[in-house]
Amino acid sequence: MAYQPIIKEKGFSPNPVAKYGGIPAYADSVANPNVVGTLAHKQWWEEQFEYCLNGYDTGGLHIPGRHYYYLNFNYISTVGRGNHYPDYVDADYEFFTLVDRCKEEGKGLITIKARRRGMSEKWAKGIAGYGVRFENEGYRAGVVAGLATYSEGLYTKYLQINGNVAPELYMHHIGQNQEEWIAGYYKKNQQGAFVRGGDENSIVAKTANKNPNVLKGNLFNDVAFEEAGEFDLLIRTYGATKDCFQDGDMMVGTPYIYGTGGNISTQSAGFMKMWYEAEFYNLLKFELYGPRLRKPCFVGATDKNGEINEDCPNILDNPENSNLSYEQMLGCEDVAQAYKKNMEKRRNYFKSTDRKLYFDEIQNNPNDDREAFLKFGANPFDSEILSNRASELAEKRGLSYRRFKLDYRLDSDTGLPVLPKEIISTELEDGVTDPYEIWLAEGVEPLPDVRNIDIVGIDSYDVDEAMSSKSLGGITVLRRDNGISGQPKMKVVAFIRKRPPRKETLWELGLRTSIFFNTRRNTLIDYGKPGIIDYYKRNGGKGYLAPRPRSFESADSKQSHDFGVLLTLRSKPMMISLLQSYVLDFGHTIDFPILVQELLDYDVEAKDSDWDGADSLGIALMRDKDMRQLPVDLGESDDDPFALPEIAYDVNGNPYYKAGVSSAGIHYSKYEDETMQLLVKKGLW
């Protein structure tokens, strides 16, 4: 929702304590210890506690209690100025008002923010710092992040609060370590023993870089998921923590998911998913983009000297506001001026030869969620094309592809797969998964009568999940350029990105995909993980394997394997070049969000890539570049020069083609190796 400046009534003063120099002398027990116990001291503090608990009405607005406490009793620290009271600004009012709404409606809050907008300060002081002081006994706040730097940093902000507040707000504590702070004190009982007293409200900080269950088993009133854009296990941790702030089906605690969109890696893309599916996660959105809360573009902004230094021509110089007093415009944001300043910075960065500076500026001060989720990786792929496509797919609020399971057609008499093997596909219902699941782009079907139109590229793995490999495995089906009416050209028509418990499951899924799309001689596999190639050979799939792409080798290459591609110091850069061109020409047609994210995140310098989906597309492009045959629609003719005779098995279970002569006059010998040699010799493969 577009921001509209909040015009107040005359007399608006949301921060009377901070505005008039802090705590008055008759209530200031630091400057005047003798005031403690006086009626004036007691009445002033009771009134302030009332405002903190129930809010404060001024200038026609109700300032939430958390906001009042944040403005009047907390310090923030800025460069060159040190500790000072926060300025009042509409964005903060909207935030704390939305927090109250979350509490009333039993929802959480998710925020995309520009950098340096003080969200951590607001949470540490206005949420957790407020909660341990003013919430009921047993209040508990949690901080969790994917990196220890963030969880410990936010926890430290909270710890710093206690040393800066007035004695009347100081919290004694009975425990403090690197992960937990507990409010309370020790006192003597009647027997003279020291026992714990106080409400024992607390705050705990955890890091979830490997284990998403770090907060599980506790109950929380507020939980901050800090820097969600760099939180690999965000969704899993949110799911594991959900019961911590639930009472049955009611959300009684409040989760806060926030971060900048930049630096979204493939594994931490959960932040973007949760943003676009906020309702599913029971979250309310709060947008804090670059033009919001930007100094000096709001009325009342102060500089490093504490003096008013604002730049709000569209507010203060607007003729429509000429009859308004300054206090009525206090905190109003000139988003148009802020946008102008941000764009000026972008234009300057754009002139630099280092484009990363330009993209970083967009990420740090995004104008919308599309820009917030822009990813600049260490690769030459066009980030803008891919980011636009990622946003388009996310905004669909559902799958941009269909999910099918692939099974063999069985002989009704024997219950065994028919020979030659055939695949039948069954669409999966929402929420149902299957080990042999494949994703198909909308409106796409296999074309069994067309030869050389589809290519399967596979980046596999040879180590099971319980072992040390981090690889997930990727399979891409690429529909090549063709002259067939109505068919997409150079489009990823099917995609698989998964890690089954057993590597053989992925290998078998690759074989079924090859059969399903009839990619004879057109399944190219990374030879660096040869297990799957051997699996194809042992299970009647040798005829689907693509030969080694020799056009990607040097003239003096020592490679001698028959099938698959070896990604070397020569061939991998050539593959990256193909991917770069593909993104420029066809990146806008990719229908699989995971593939788009991998291309954004791809690191060309990494030797052991975790971006198997992107690699599988690159491998498919290598086969397309290396092969010489054009797609041929054999459905228009009964004469199929590529037709193989019926497959059978010998007494040892080895597959072979029955002897015969094809319609093209090719004599097939008994065993598959000899058959393929004849096909190559005749130039038909």
C-alpha positions in Angstrom: 0.0 0.0 0.0 1.4 3.4 -1.0 2.4 5.6 1.9 0.2 8.6 2.8 1.6 11.2 5.2 -0.2 11.1 8.5 -1.4 14.6 9.3 -1.9 15.1 13.0 -4.0 17.5 15.0 -2.6 20.5 16.7 -0.7 19.8 19.9 0.8 16.5 18.7 3.6 15.5 21.0 4.4 11.7 21.0 7.6 12.0 22.9 7.1 14.5 25.7 9.8 13.0 27.9 12.5 13.1 25.2 11.2 16.4 23.8 11.5 18.4 27.0 15.0 17.2 28.0 14.3 13.8 29.5 13.1 12.9 33.0 12.2 16.1 35.0 14.3 16.9 38.0 11.6 16.0 40.5 11.4 12.4 39.1 15.1 12.0 38.1 16.6 9.7 40.8 20.0 9.7 39.1 20.6 13.5 39.2 18.6 13.9 42.4 18.6 10.7 44.6 16.5 12.5 47.3 13.4 12.5 45.1 12.9 8.8 45.6 9.9 8.3 47.8 8.4 11.7 47.2 4.8 12.0 45.9 5.9 13.9 42.8 8.4 11.1 41.9 5.8 8.4 42.5 3.0 10.1 40.5 5.2 10.9 37.5 6.5 7.4 37.2 3.0 5.9 37.7 1.7 8.1 34.9 4.6 7.0 32.6 4.0 3.4 33.3 0.4 3.9 32.5 1.3 5.3 29.1 3.8 2.5 28.4 1.2 -0.1 29.3 -1.9 1.3 27.6 -0.6 3.8 25.1 -0.7 7.6 24.9 -3.2 9.8 23.1 -1.9 13.0 21.4 -2.9 15.0 18.3 -5.7 12.7 17.4 -3.4 9.6 17.3 -3.1 6.8 19.8 0.6 6.1 20.3 1.0 2.3 21.2 2.6 1.6 24.5 5.6 -0.1 23.0 6.1 3.0 20.7 5.8 5.4 23.6 8.4 3.4 25.6 10.7 3.2 22.6 10.5 7.0 22.0 10.8 8.3 25.5 13.0 5.8 27.5 15.5 4.4 25.0 18.6 5.5 23.3 19.7 4.6 19.8 23.3 5.1 18.7 24.3 6.8 15.4 27.7 7.6 13.9 29.1 11.0 15.0 26.3 11.5 17.6 26.4 8.6 20.0 23.4 7.8 22.1 20.3 9.8 21.6 16.5 9.5 21.7 14.9 8.2 18.5 13.2 10.7 16.2 9.5 10.4 15.7 8.6 9.2 12.1 5.4 7.8 10.6 7.1 4.5 9.6 7.8 3.6 13.2 4.3 4.5 14.2 3.0 2.2 11.5 5.3 -0.6 12.7 4.3 -0.5 16.4 0.6 -0.1 15.5 0.9 -3.2 13.3 2.5 -5.1 16.2 -0.6 -4.3 18.3 -2.8 -5.6 15.5 -0.7 -8.8 15.3 -1.2 -9.3 19.0 -5.0 -8.7 18.7 -5.5 -11.0 15.7 -3.0 -13.7 16.6 -0.7 -13.2 13.7 3.0 -12.7 13.0 4.8 -10.0 11.1 7.1 -10.2 8.1 9.2 -7.2 6.9 11.3 -6.4 3.9 13.5 -3.5 4.7 16.2 -1.3 3.3 19.5 -1.4 5.1 20.0 0.7 8.3 16.4 1.3 9.1 16.8 0.3 12.7 14.6 -2.8 12.8 16.9 -4.6 15.2 16.9 -1.5 17.5 13.1 -1.4 17.4 12.8 -5.1 18.2 15.5 -5.2 20.9 14.1 -2.1 22.7 10.5 -1.7 21.7 9.6 -5.4 21.7 11.9 -7.6 23.8 13.1 -4.7 26.0 9.5 -3.6 26.5 8.3 -7.2 27.1 10.6 -8.1 30.0 9.5 -4.9 31.8 5.8 -4.6 31.1 4.5 -8.0 30.1 3.1 -10.5 32.5 5.3 -12.8 34.7 6.9 -15.5 32.6 7.4 -13.4 29.5 10.0 -14.9 27.2 11.5 -13.5 24.0 13.7 -15.4 21.5 16.2 -14.4 18.9 17.2 -16.9 16.1 19.3 -16.4 13.0 21.1 -18.5 10.4 24.5 -16.9 11.3 25.8 -16.4 14.9 26.9 -12.9 14.0 23.2 -11.8 13.6 21.7 -13.7 16.6 24.5 -12.6 18.9 24.4 -9.1 17.6 20.7 -8.6 18.3 21.1 -10.2 21.7 23.9 -7.8 22.5 21.7 -4.8 21.5 19.2 -6.0 24.1 21.9 -6.5 26.8 23.1 -2.9 26.3 19.7 -1.5 27.1 19.8 -2.2 30.8 22.9 0.0 31.4 21.3 3.0 29.7 17.8 3.1 31.3 16.7 5.0 34.4 16.9 3.1 37.7 13.1 2.9 37.8 13.3 0.8 34.6 16.5 -1.2 35.4 16.1 -4.9 35.5 18.1 -7.0 38.0 19.0 -10.4 36.6 19.8 -13.7 38.1 21.5 -15.2 35.1 23.3 -14.0 32.0 25.4 -15.9 29.5 26.0 -15.9 25.8 22.6 -17.3 25.1 20.2 -16.4 27.9 19.3 -13.5 30.2 16.8 -13.9 33.1 15.3 -11.1 35.1 15.1 -11.5 38.9 17.1 -11.2 42.1 18.2 -13.2 45.1 16.7 -12.6 48.6 16.9 -14.3 52.0 14.0 -16.3 53.1 12.9 -16.8 56.8 15.5 -19.5 57.2 18.3 -17.2 56.0 18.9 -18.9 52.7 19.1 -17.1 49.5 16.2 -17.8 47.1 15.3 -16.5 43.6 12.8 -13.7 43.4 11.2 -11.6 40.6 9.2 -12.5 37.6 12.0 -14.3 35.8 11.1 -12.8 32.4 13.9 -13.8 29.9 15.4 -13.5 26.5 17.2 -16.3 24.7 19.4 -16.2 21.6 20.2 -19.2 19.3 21.8 -19.9 15.9 20.1 -22.3 13.5 22.8 -22.9 10.9 22.5 -26.7 11.1 19.7 -27.5 13.5 16.2 -25.9 12.9 15.0 -27.1 16.3 17.1 -24.8 18.5 14.1 -23.1 20.1 11.8 -26.1 20.1 10.4 -27.1 23.5 10.0 -23.5 24.8 7.2 -21.1 25.0 7.7 -17.6 23.6 5.8 -14.3 23.5 8.0 -12.8 20.8 10.5 -14.4 18.5 12.8 -12.5 16.1 14.0 -14.3 13.0 16.9 -12.0 12.3 18.3 -11.2 8.8 15.9 -13.7 7.2 17.5 -13.1 3.8 20.6 -14.9 4.9 18.9 -17.6 6.9 19.3 -21.0 5.1 16.9 -22.9 7.4 14.3 -20.1 7.8 11.2 -22.1 6.8 12.3 -25.2 8.7 13.1 -23.2 11.8 9.9 -21.3 11.6 8.0 -24.6 11.3 9.9 -26.1 14.2 9.3 -23.0 16.3 5.7 -22.5 15.5 4.4 -24.5 18.4 6.5 -22.3 20.7 4.1 -19.4 20.2 0.9 -21.4 19.6 -1.9 -22.3 21.9 -3.8 -24.9 20.0 -4.7 -23.3 16.7 -4.3 -19.8 18.1 -1.1 -17.9 17.7 -0.6 -16.2 21.1 3.1 -15.3 20.6 4.4 -13.2 17.8 7.0 -14.1 15.3 8.9 -11.3 13.5 10.6 -12.3 10.2 12.7 -9.5 8.8 15.7 -8.7 6.7 17.0 -7.2 3.5 16.3 -9.0 0.3 19.9 -8.9 -0.9 22.2 -11.8 -0.6 19.4 -14.4 -1.1 21.2 -17.7 -1.7 19.5 -20.7 -3.2 19.2 -22.4 0.2 17.8 -19.3 2.0 15.2 -18.4 -0.7 12.6 -19.2 2.0 12.4 -15.5 2.9 11.1 -14.7 -0.5 8.7 -17.6 -0.4 7.4 -16.5 3.0 7.0 -13.0 1.8 4.8 -13.9 -1.2 2.9 -16.5 0.7 2.5 -14.5 4.0 -1.1 -15.4 4.5 -0.3 -19.1 4.4 2.2 -18.5 7.2 -0.3 -16.4 9.1 1.9 -13.2 8.7 1.1 -9.6 8.1 3.3 -7.6 5.8 5.2 -4.5 6.6 7.0 -2.7 3.8 10.0 -0.6 4.7 11.6 0.1 1.3 14.3 2.6 0.4 12.1 5.7 0.3 10.7 5.1 3.8 12.4 6.2 7.0 15.2 7.8 5.1 17.1 10.6 6.8 16.8 13.5 6.2 13.5 13.0 4.3 11.0 13.2 7.1 9.8 16.2 9.1 11.7 16.5 12.4 14.8 14.6 11.2 17.9 15.5 13.3 21.5 15.5 12.3 24.7 14.3 14.1 24.6 17.5 16.3 21.0 16.8 17.3 19.7 19.8 15.3 16.7 19.7 13.0 18.1 19.0 9.5 15.2 17.9 7.2 14.8 17.7 3.4 11.1 17.5 2.8 10.1 20.0 0.1 7.0 18.0 -1.0 5.7 18.2 2.6 6.8 21.6 4.0 6.6 23.6 0.8 3.4 22.0 -0.4 0.7 24.7 -0.7 -1.9 22.2 0.4 -0.2 22.1 3.8 0.2 25.8 4.2 -2.4 26.0 6.9 -0.8 23.2 9.0 1.4 23.7 12.0 4.8 22.1 12.2 3.7 19.7 14.8 0.9 18.5 12.6 3.4 17.5 10.0 5.9 16.0 12.5 7.2 12.6 11.3 5.6 12.9 7.8 7.9 11.4 5.2 8.7 13.0 1.9 9.0 9.7 0.0 9.2 11.5 -3.4 12.3 13.4 -2.3 13.8 10.2 -0.7 13.2 8.3 -4.0 14.9 11.1 -5.9 18.0 11.0 -3.7 18.1 7.2 -4.0 17.9 7.3 -7.8 20.7 9.9 -7.9 22.9 7.5 -6.0 22.1 4.7 -8.4 22.9 6.8 -11.4 26.3 7.6 -10.0 27.0 3.9 -9.2 25.8 2.9 -12.7 28.6 4.9 -14.2 31.2 2.8 -12.3 33.0 0.0 -14.1 32.1 -2.2 -11.1 28.5 -3.1 -11.7 28.4 -4.8 -8.3 28.3 -1.4 -6.6 25.2 -0.6 -8.7 23.4 -3.8 -7.8 24.4 -3.5 -4.1 22.8 -0.1 -4.0 19.6 -1.5 -5.4 19.6 -4.3 -2.9 20.3 -2.0 0.0 17.7 0.6 -0.9 15.0 -1.3 -2.9 12.0 0.5 -4.2 9.8 -2.6 -4.2 10.0 -6.3 -3.4 11.3 -7.2 -6.9 14.4 -5.1 -6.3 14.7 -6.4 -2.7 15.1 -9.9 -4.0 17.5 -9.0 -6.8 20.6 -11.3 -6.5 24.0 -10.3 -7.8 26.1 -13.5 -7.9 29.7 -14.1 -8.8 28.7 -15.0 -12.3 28.1 -13.3 -15.7 24.3 -14.2 -15.8 22.0 -11.2 -16.2 20.7 -10.6 -12.7 17.9 -8.3 -13.8 16.4 -10.8 -16.2 16.6 -13.6 -13.6 15.3 -11.4 -10.7 12.4 -10.2 -12.8 11.5 -13.8 -13.6 11.9 -14.9 -10.0 9.4 -12.1 -9.0 7.0 -13.1 -11.7 7.0 -16.7 -10.6 6.7 -15.8 -6.9 3.7 -13.5 -7.6 1.8 -16.4 -9.2 1.2 -17.6 -5.6 1.3 -21.2 -6.8 3.2 -23.6 -8.9 4.2 -22.5 -12.4 4.5 -26.2 -13.4 2.8 -29.5 -13.0 4.0 -32.4 -10.9 3.9 -36.0 -12.2 5.2 -39.4 -11.1 6.8 -41.7 -13.7 6.1 -45.4 -13.6 6.8 -48.2 -16.0 4.0 -49.7 -18.0 3.5 -53.3 -16.7 2.6 -56.4 -18.5 -0.8 -57.5 -17.4 0.1 -61.1 -17.3 3.6 -61.0 -15.7 3.4 -57.8 -13.7 6.8 -56.9 -15.1 7.7 -53.9 -17.2 6.8 -54.4 -20.9 9.7 -54.5 -23.3 10.9 -52.2 -24.7 10.2 -50.2 -21.6 7.5 -47.6 -21.6 6.6 -44.8 -19.2 3.2 -43.8 -18.0 2.8 -40.5 -16.1 0.3 -39.7 -13.3 -0.3 -36.1 -12.1 0.3 -35.7 -8.4 -2.3 -34.0 -6.1 -1.3 -31.1 -3.9 0.7 -32.2 -0.9 1.5 -35.6 -2.4 5.1 -36.5 -3.1 6.7 -39.4 -4.9 10.3 -40.7 -5.2 9.9 -40.7 -9.0 8.5 -37.2 -9.3 9.2 -34.9 -12.2 8.1 -31.3 -12.8 6.7 -30.4 -16.2 6.2 -26.9 -17.6 2.6 -25.9 -18.3 1.3 -27.0 -21.7 4.2 -29.3 -22.4 4.1 -33.0 -23.3 6.7 -35.5 -24.5 6.9 -35.9 -28.3 7.7 -39.6 -28.9 7.4 -39.3 -32.7 10.0 -36.5 -32.9 13.6 -37.4 -32.8 16.4 -35.1 -31.5 14.0 -32.5 -30.2 14.6 -33.1 -26.4 17.8 -33.3 -24.5 18.2 -34.6 -21.0 21.1 -33.0 -19.0 22.0 -34.7 -15.7 24.3 -33.6 -12.8 24.2 -36.5 -10.4 26.1 -37.7 -7.3 27.7 -40.9 -6.2 27.3 -40.6 -2.4 24.1 -41.3 -0.4 22.6 -38.6 1.8 24.0 -40.0 5.0 27.5 -39.6 3.7 29.5 -36.3 3.3 28.3 -35.0 -0.1 26.1 -31.9 -0.1 25.1 -32.3 -3.8 21.3 -32.6 -4.4 21.3 -33.7 -8.1 19.7 -32.0 -11.0 18.0 -33.1 -14.2 16.9 -30.8 -17.0 14.9 -31.6 -20.1 15.6 -29.0 -22.8 13.4 -28.7 -25.9 15.7 -27.6 -28.7 15.1 -25.1 -31.4 12.7 -26.6 -33.9 10.4 -25.9 -36.8 7.4 -27.7 -35.4 4.3 -25.6 -35.2 3.1 -24.8 -31.7 6.2 -26.1 -30.0 8.4 -24.0 -27.6 12.0 -23.5 -28.7 15.0 -23.7 -26.3 12.7 -24.1 -23.3 13.3 -26.1 -20.2 10.2 -28.3 -20.4 11.0 -30.5 -17.4 13.1 -30.2 -14.3 14.1 -32.3 -11.3 16.0 -31.0 -8.3 16.1 -33.4 -5.3 18.1 -35.8 -3.2 16.4 -39.1 -2.5 17.6 -41.1 0.4 19.3 -43.5 -2.1 21.4 -42.3 -5.0 20.0 -45.2 -7.1 16.5 -43.5 -6.9 17.9 -40.4 -8.7 19.7 -42.6 -11.2 16.5 -44.5 -11.9 14.5 -41.3 -12.2 17.0 -40.1 -14.8 16.5 -43.3 -16.8 12.7 -43.0 -16.6 13.0 -39.4 -17.8 15.1 -40.4 -20.8 12.5 -43.1 -21.7 9.6 -40.7 -21.1 11.0 -38.0 -23.5 12.6 -40.6 -25.8 16.0 -38.9 -25.7 17.9 -41.7 -27.4 21.5 -40.7 -27.8 20.6 -37.4 -26.2 21.0 -37.9 -22.5 24.3 -36.2 -21.5 25.6 -36.8 -18.0 28.4 -35.3 -15.9 31.2 -37.9 -16.2 32.6 -36.7 -12.9 30.0 -38.8 -11.2 30.1 -42.0 -13.3 27.8 -44.1 -11.1 24.7 -43.1 -13.1 26.3 -43.8 -16.4 27.1 -47.4 -15.3 23.5 -47.6 -14.0 22.1 -46.7 -17.5 24.3 -49.4 -19.1 23.3 -52.1 -16.6 19.6 -51.4 -16.9 19.0 -51.3 -20.7 19.5 -47.5 -21.0 22.8 -47.4 -22.9 21.1 -46.4 -26.0 19.9 -43.1 -24.4 23.5 -42.0 -23.4 24.9 -39.1 -25.4 28.5 -39.5 -26.6 31.3 -37.5 -25.3 31.0 -33.9 -26.7 34.3 -33.6 -28.4 33.8 -30.1 -29.6 34.4 -29.0 -26.0 37.8 -30.7 -25.8 41.2 -29.5 -26.8 42.9 -31.0 -29.8 45.4 -32.9 -27.6 42.7 -34.1 -25.2 43.6 -37.4 -23.4 39.9 -38.2 -22.6 38.9 -41.7 -23.7 35.5 -42.4 -22.2 32.6 -43.0 -24.6 29.7 -41.3 -22.8 29.2 -38.2 -20.7 31.0 -34.9 -20.4 33.9 -34.1 -18.1 33.8 -30.5 -16.8 37.4 -29.4 -17.1 39.2 -26.0 -16.9 38.5 -25.8 -20.6 34.9 -27.1 -20.9 33.3 -25.6 -17.8 34.0 -21.9 -18.9 32.5 -22.9 -22.3 29.4 -24.2 -20.4 29.2 -21.0 -18.4 29.2 -19.1 -21.7 26.3 -21.1 -23.0 24.4 -20.5 -19.8 25.1 -16.8 -20.0 23.7 -16.6 -23.6 20.7 -18.8 -22.6 19.8 -16.4 -19.7 19.9 -13.4 -22.0 17.8 -15.0 -24.7 15.5 -17.4 -22.8 15.8 -16.6 -19.1 12.4 -15.0 -19.1 10.8 -18.4 -20.2 12.0 -20.5 -17.2 9.1 -21.9 -15.3 11.0 -23.4 -12.3 11.8 -21.0 -9.4 14.5 -23.2 -8.0 16.4 -23.1 -11.4 16.1 -19.3 -11.5 17.4 -19.0 -8.0 20.3 -21.3 -8.7 21.3 -19.3 -11.8 21.2 -16.1 -9.6 23.3 -17.7 -6.9 25.7 -19.6 -9.2 29.4 -19.1 -8.3 31.6 -19.8 -11.3 34.6 -20.0 -9.1 33.3 -22.8 -7.0 35.0 -26.1 -7.8 32.5 -28.3 -6.0 29.2 -26.7 -7.1 26.0 -27.0 -5.1 24.0 -25.7 -8.0 23.3 -29.0 -9.7 20.1 -27.8 -11.3 21.9 -25.0 -13.1 24.8 -27.4 -14.1 22.3 -29.9 -15.5 20.9 -27.1 -17.8 24.4 -26.2 -18.8 25.2 -29.8 -19.7 22.0 -30.0 -21.8 23.1 -26.9 -23.6 26.5 -28.6 -24.3 24.8 -31.5 -26.0 22.6 -29.1 -28.0 25.7 -27.3 -29.2 27.7 -30.4 -29.9 25.1 -32.5 -31.9 24.6 -32.0 -35.6 21.2 -33.6 -36.2 18.1 -31.5 -36.5 14.7 -32.4 -34.9 12.7 -34.7 -37.3 9.0 -35.4 -36.9 8.6 -39.1 -37.8 4.9 -39.0 -37.1 4.4 -37.8 -40.6 5.9 -41.0 -42.1 5.9 -44.7 -41.4 9.5 -44.9 -42.3 11.6 -44.5 -39.2 15.3 -44.9 -40.0 16.1 -44.6 -36.3 13.7 -47.4 -35.1 15.5 -50.1 -33.2 14.3 -53.7 -33.3 12.6 -55.3 -30.4 14.7 -55.6 -27.2 15.2 -58.9 -25.4 17.4 -60.4 -22.7 19.9 -63.2 -23.0 20.2 -66.0 -20.4 22.5 -63.8 -18.3 20.0 -61.0 -18.2 21.9 -58.8 -20.5 19.8 -56.6 -22.9 20.2 -56.9 -26.6 18.3 -56.1 -29.8 17.0 -59.0 -31.8 18.7 -59.5 -35.1 17.0 -57.8 -38.0 17.1 -55.2 -40.7 15.6 -51.7 -40.2 13.6 -49.9 -42.8 16.7 -47.9 -43.6 18.6 -51.1 -44.4 20.7 -51.2 -41.3 21.7 -54.8 -40.2 21.5 -55.0 -36.5 23.8 -57.5 -34.8 22.9 -59.2 -31.6 24.5 -57.1 -28.9 23.9 -53.5 -28.2 27.5 -52.3 -28.4 27.9 -53.6 -31.9 24.5 -52.2 -32.8 25.5 -48.7 -31.8 28.8 -49.0 -33.6 26.9 -49.8 -36.8 24.5 -46.9 -36.3 27.4 -44.5 -35.8 29.2 -45.9 -38.9 26.1 -45.4 -41.0 25.9 -41.8 -39.8 22.4 -42.2 -38.4 23.4 -41.2 -34.8 
